[in-house]
Amino acid sequence: MAQLFANNASTTLASNITSIATTLTVSAGAGALFPSPTGGDYFLITMVGLTSGVETSWKIIKVTARS
């Protein structure tokens, strides 16, 4: 198991998510910016919530798969 990294990868969500979502869809073509974990590999993302263009919340999420 290894933690994977991508330098300055950034995107926006293609649609809203719920508090119980287990999958995210990012903007078209942006998924390729992020690593492709296999086996027990993973990478971390920081999700930033915005309200009227102001950062209001932050969540760090462990990502174990990308498709």
N, CA, C and O atoms as a GROMACS GRO file, in nm:
protein
  268
    1MET      N    1   0.084  -0.116   0.000
    1MET     CA    2   0.000   0.000   0.000
    1MET      C    3   0.090   0.123   0.000
    1MET      O    4   0.182   0.135   0.081
    2ALA      N    5   0.060   0.216  -0.093
    2ALA     CA    6   0.140   0.337  -0.104
    2ALA      C    7   0.051   0.457  -0.125
    2ALA      O    8  -0.054   0.449  -0.189
    3GLN      N    9   0.093   0.569  -0.069
    3GLN     CA   10   0.021   0.693  -0.095
    3GLN      C   11   0.076   0.753  -0.223
    3GLN      O   12   0.197   0.767  -0.239
    4LEU      N   13  -0.013   0.789  -0.315
    4LEU     CA   14   0.024   0.846  -0.443
    4LEU      C   15   0.005   0.997  -0.438
    4LEU      O   16  -0.072   1.048  -0.356
    5PHE      N   17   0.075   1.069  -0.527
    5PHE     CA   18   0.070   1.215  -0.525
    5PHE      C   19   0.056   1.270  -0.666
    5PHE      O   20   0.098   1.207  -0.763
    6ALA      N   21  -0.004   1.388  -0.677
    6ALA     CA   22  -0.009   1.464  -0.801
    6ALA      C   23   0.018   1.609  -0.764
    6ALA      O   24  -0.046   1.663  -0.674
    7ASN      N   25   0.112   1.672  -0.831
    7ASN     CA   26   0.146   1.810  -0.798
    7ASN      C   27   0.039   1.907  -0.847
    7ASN      O   28   0.012   1.916  -0.967
    8ASN      N   29  -0.020   1.979  -0.755
    8ASN     CA   30  -0.114   2.087  -0.784
    8ASN      C   31  -0.232   2.047  -0.872
    8ASN      O   32  -0.282   2.131  -0.946
    9ALA      N   33  -0.276   1.924  -0.866
    9ALA     CA   34  -0.396   1.883  -0.940
    9ALA      C   35  -0.516   1.953  -0.878
    9ALA      O   36  -0.532   1.955  -0.756
   10SER      N   37  -0.601   2.009  -0.962
   10SER     CA   38  -0.716   2.083  -0.913
   10SER      C   39  -0.828   2.074  -1.015
   10SER      O   40  -0.803   2.074  -1.136
   11THR      N   41  -0.951   2.067  -0.968
   11THR     CA   42  -1.067   2.063  -1.056
   11THR      C   43  -1.190   2.107  -0.977
   11THR      O   44  -1.181   2.139  -0.859
   12THR      N   45  -1.302   2.107  -1.042
   12THR     CA   46  -1.430   2.132  -0.976
   12THR      C   47  -1.518   2.010  -0.995
   12THR      O   48  -1.495   1.928  -1.084
   13LEU      N   49  -1.619   1.998  -0.912
   13LEU     CA   50  -1.714   1.889  -0.926
   13LEU      C   51  -1.808   1.918  -1.042
   13LEU      O   52  -1.846   2.033  -1.066
   14ALA      N   53  -1.844   1.813  -1.115
   14ALA     CA   54  -1.936   1.828  -1.227
   14ALA      C   55  -2.080   1.843  -1.178
   14ALA      O   56  -2.164   1.896  -1.250
   15SER      N   57  -2.108   1.795  -1.056
   15SER     CA   58  -2.241   1.808  -0.998
   15SER      C   59  -2.230   1.808  -0.846
   15SER      O   60  -2.127   1.771  -0.790
   16ASN      N   61  -2.335   1.851  -0.781
   16ASN     CA   62  -2.337   1.854  -0.635
   16ASN      C   63  -2.332   1.713  -0.578
   16ASN      O   64  -2.367   1.616  -0.645
   17ILE      N   65  -2.288   1.703  -0.453
   17ILE     CA   66  -2.284   1.574  -0.384
   17ILE      C   67  -2.362   1.586  -0.254
   17ILE      O   68  -2.394   1.696  -0.209
   18THR      N   69  -2.392   1.472  -0.195
   18THR     CA   70  -2.461   1.470  -0.065
   18THR      C   71  -2.360   1.436   0.044
   18THR      O   72  -2.245   1.403   0.016
   19SER      N   73  -2.404   1.445   0.167
   19SER     CA   74  -2.316   1.414   0.280
   19SER      C   75  -2.284   1.265   0.290
   19SER      O   76  -2.195   1.227   0.366
   20ILE      N   77  -2.356   1.180   0.217
   20ILE     CA   78  -2.330   1.036   0.221
   20ILE      C   79  -2.276   0.981   0.089
   20ILE      O   80  -2.268   0.860   0.069
   21ALA      N   81  -2.238   1.071  -0.001
   21ALA     CA   82  -2.186   1.029  -0.132
   21ALA      C   83  -2.059   0.947  -0.117
   21ALA      O   84  -1.974   0.978  -0.033
   22THR      N   85  -2.046   0.843  -0.197
   22THR     CA   86  -1.923   0.762  -0.198
   22THR      C   87  -1.850   0.773  -0.330
   22THR      O   88  -1.743   0.716  -0.347
   23THR      N   89  -1.906   0.846  -0.425
   23THR     CA   90  -1.840   0.874  -0.552
   23THR      C   91  -1.855   1.022  -0.585
   23THR      O   92  -1.950   1.087  -0.544
   24LEU      N   93  -1.758   1.073  -0.660
   24LEU     CA   94  -1.758   1.212  -0.705
   24LEU      C   95  -1.736   1.214  -0.855
   24LEU      O   96  -1.662   1.131  -0.907
   25THR      N   97  -1.799   1.306  -0.924
   25THR     CA   98  -1.773   1.325  -1.066
   25THR      C   99  -1.711   1.462  -1.084
   25THR      O  100  -1.768   1.563  -1.042
   26VAL      N  101  -1.593   1.465  -1.146
   26VAL     CA  102  -1.524   1.592  -1.168
   26VAL      C  103  -1.547   1.642  -1.310
   26VAL      O  104  -1.603   1.570  -1.393
   27SER      N  105  -1.505   1.763  -1.336
   27SER     CA  106  -1.521   1.823  -1.469
   27SER      C  107  -1.460   1.733  -1.576
   27SER      O  108  -1.361   1.664  -1.552
   28ALA      N  109  -1.519   1.736  -1.694
   28ALA     CA  110  -1.476   1.651  -1.806
   28ALA      C  111  -1.325   1.665  -1.831
   28ALA      O  112  -1.273   1.776  -1.843
   29GLY      N  113  -1.256   1.552  -1.838
   29GLY     CA  114  -1.113   1.548  -1.867
   29GLY      C  115  -1.022   1.572  -1.748
   29GLY      O  116  -0.902   1.548  -1.757
   30ALA      N  117  -1.077   1.618  -1.636
   30ALA     CA  118  -0.994   1.652  -1.521
   30ALA      C  119  -0.949   1.531  -1.441
   30ALA      O  120  -0.851   1.539  -1.367
   31GLY      N  121  -1.019   1.419  -1.453
   31GLY     CA  122  -0.980   1.300  -1.378
   31GLY      C  123  -0.839   1.254  -1.408
   31GLY      O  124  -0.772   1.198  -1.322
   32ALA      N  125  -0.793   1.278  -1.530
   32ALA     CA  126  -0.658   1.237  -1.571
   32ALA      C  127  -0.549   1.312  -1.496
   32ALA      O  128  -0.433   1.271  -1.499
   33LEU      N  129  -0.583   1.420  -1.428
   33LEU     CA  130  -0.485   1.496  -1.350
   33LEU      C  131  -0.444   1.423  -1.222
   33LEU      O  132  -0.341   1.453  -1.162
   34PHE      N  133  -0.527   1.326  -1.181
   34PHE     CA  134  -0.508   1.260  -1.053
   34PHE      C  135  -0.454   1.119  -1.072
   34PHE      O  136  -0.473   1.059  -1.178
   35PRO      N  137  -0.385   1.065  -0.971
   35PRO     CA  138  -0.328   0.929  -0.980
   35PRO      C  139  -0.437   0.823  -0.999
   35PRO      O  140  -0.555   0.847  -0.974
   36SER      N  141  -0.395   0.705  -1.045
   36SER     CA  142  -0.484   0.589  -1.060
   36SER      C  143  -0.441   0.482  -0.961
   36SER      O  144  -0.353   0.402  -0.992
   37PRO      N  145  -0.501   0.479  -0.844
   37PRO     CA  146  -0.461   0.380  -0.743
   37PRO      C  147  -0.493   0.236  -0.788
   37PRO      O  148  -0.594   0.211  -0.852
   38THR      N  149  -0.406   0.146  -0.752
   38THR     CA  150  -0.429   0.003  -0.772
   38THR      C  151  -0.398  -0.068  -0.641
   38THR      O  152  -0.325  -0.016  -0.556
   39GLY      N  153  -0.454  -0.187  -0.626
   39GLY     CA  154  -0.429  -0.262  -0.502
   39GLY      C  155  -0.472  -0.179  -0.382
   39GLY      O  156  -0.585  -0.132  -0.378
   40GLY      N  157  -0.384  -0.160  -0.287
   40GLY     CA  158  -0.415  -0.082  -0.168
   40GLY      C  159  -0.369   0.062  -0.176
   40GLY      O  160  -0.373   0.134  -0.076
   41ASP      N  161  -0.324   0.106  -0.295
   41ASP     CA  162  -0.276   0.244  -0.310
   41ASP      C  163  -0.391   0.343  -0.293
   41ASP      O  164  -0.508   0.308  -0.308
   42TYR      N  165  -0.357   0.466  -0.263
   42TYR     CA  166  -0.457   0.571  -0.244
   42TYR      C  167  -0.392   0.708  -0.263
   42TYR      O  168  -0.269   0.719  -0.267
   43PHE      N  169  -0.475   0.809  -0.274
   43PHE     CA  170  -0.427   0.947  -0.267
   43PHE      C  171  -0.528   1.029  -0.188
   43PHE      O  172  -0.643   0.988  -0.172
   44LEU      N  173  -0.485   1.143  -0.141
   44LEU     CA  174  -0.572   1.230  -0.062
   44LEU      C  175  -0.612   1.351  -0.144
   44LEU      O  176  -0.533   1.405  -0.221
   45ILE      N  177  -0.737   1.394  -0.128
   45ILE     CA  178  -0.781   1.519  -0.188
   45ILE      C  179  -0.836   1.609  -0.079
   45ILE      O  180  -0.883   1.561   0.024
   46THR      N  181  -0.829   1.737  -0.101
   46THR     CA  182  -0.891   1.834  -0.012
   46THR      C  183  -1.006   1.897  -0.086
   46THR      O  184  -0.987   1.960  -0.190
   47MET      N  185  -1.125   1.879  -0.034
   47MET     CA  186  -1.244   1.941  -0.093
   47MET      C  187  -1.272   2.071  -0.018
   47MET      O  188  -1.269   2.075   0.105
   48VAL      N  189  -1.298   2.176  -0.094
   48VAL     CA  190  -1.324   2.307  -0.036
   48VAL      C  191  -1.466   2.347  -0.071
   48VAL      O  192  -1.504   2.352  -0.188
   49GLY      N  193  -1.545   2.376   0.031
   49GLY     CA  194  -1.681   2.423   0.010
   49GLY      C  195  -1.682   2.574  -0.005
   49GLY      O  196  -1.613   2.646   0.067
   50LEU      N  197  -1.762   2.622  -0.100
   50LEU     CA  198  -1.772   2.766  -0.125
   50LEU      C  199  -1.914   2.814  -0.104
   50LEU      O  200  -2.010   2.746  -0.142
   51THR      N  201  -1.926   2.929  -0.044
   51THR     CA  202  -2.054   2.997  -0.032
   51THR      C  203  -2.033   3.140  -0.080
   51THR      O  204  -1.957   3.215  -0.020
   52SER      N  205  -2.099   3.176  -0.187
   52SER     CA  206  -2.082   3.309  -0.247
   52SER      C  207  -1.936   3.339  -0.276
   52SER      O  208  -1.889   3.451  -0.256
   53GLY      N  209  -1.863   3.237  -0.324
   53GLY     CA  210  -1.723   3.255  -0.360
   53GLY      C  211  -1.625   3.257  -0.244
   53GLY      O  212  -1.506   3.280  -0.264
   54VAL      N  213  -1.673   3.234  -0.123
   54VAL     CA  214  -1.589   3.236  -0.003
   54VAL      C  215  -1.573   3.093   0.048
   54VAL      O  216  -1.672   3.020   0.061
   55GLU      N  217  -1.448   3.052   0.077
   55GLU     CA  218  -1.424   2.919   0.132
   55GLU      C  219  -1.487   2.908   0.270
   55GLU      O  220  -1.458   2.987   0.359
   56THR      N  221  -1.575   2.809   0.286
   56THR     CA  222  -1.646   2.795   0.413
   56THR      C  223  -1.622   2.662   0.484
   56THR      O  224  -1.650   2.650   0.603
   57SER      N  225  -1.572   2.563   0.412
   57SER     CA  226  -1.545   2.434   0.476
   57SER      C  227  -1.438   2.360   0.398
   57SER      O  228  -1.418   2.383   0.278
   58TRP      N  229  -1.370   2.269   0.468
   58TRP     CA  230  -1.263   2.191   0.408
   58TRP      C  231  -1.276   2.047   0.457
   58TRP      O  232  -1.300   2.023   0.575
   59LYS      N  233  -1.260   1.953   0.366
   59LYS     CA  234  -1.264   1.810   0.400
   59LYS      C  235  -1.147   1.742   0.330
   59LYS      O  236  -1.124   1.765   0.211
   60ILE      N  237  -1.075   1.659   0.402
   60ILE     CA  238  -0.968   1.578   0.341
   60ILE      C  239  -1.024   1.438   0.325
   60ILE      O  240  -1.075   1.379   0.421
   61ILE      N  241  -1.015   1.386   0.203
   61ILE     CA  242  -1.076   1.258   0.168
   61ILE      C  243  -0.972   1.163   0.112
   61ILE      O  244  -0.889   1.202   0.030
   62LYS      N  245  -0.978   1.038   0.156
   62LYS     CA  246  -0.891   0.933   0.104
   62LYS      C  247  -0.957   0.872  -0.019
   62LYS      O  248  -1.070   0.822  -0.011
   63VAL      N  249  -0.888   0.875  -0.132
   63VAL     CA  250  -0.940   0.822  -0.258
   63VAL      C  251  -0.870   0.690  -0.288
   63VAL      O  252  -0.747   0.683  -0.292
   64THR      N  253  -0.949   0.585  -0.310
   64THR     CA  254  -0.893   0.452  -0.333
   64THR      C  255  -0.914   0.402  -0.476
   64THR      O  256  -0.862   0.296  -0.511
   65ALA      N  257  -0.988   0.476  -0.558
   65ALA     CA  258  -1.011   0.432  -0.696
   65ALA      C  259  -1.045   0.554  -0.782
   65ALA      O  260  -1.100   0.653  -0.734
   66ARG      N  261  -1.013   0.542  -0.910
   66ARG     CA  262  -1.046   0.646  -1.007
   66ARG      C  263  -1.088   0.577  -1.136
   66ARG      O  264  -1.021   0.483  -1.180
   67SER      N  265  -1.196   0.622  -1.197
   67SER     CA  266  -1.236   0.562  -1.325
   67SER      C  267  -1.272   0.670  -1.424
   67SER      O  268  -1.308   0.640  -1.538
   0.00000   0.00000   0.00000
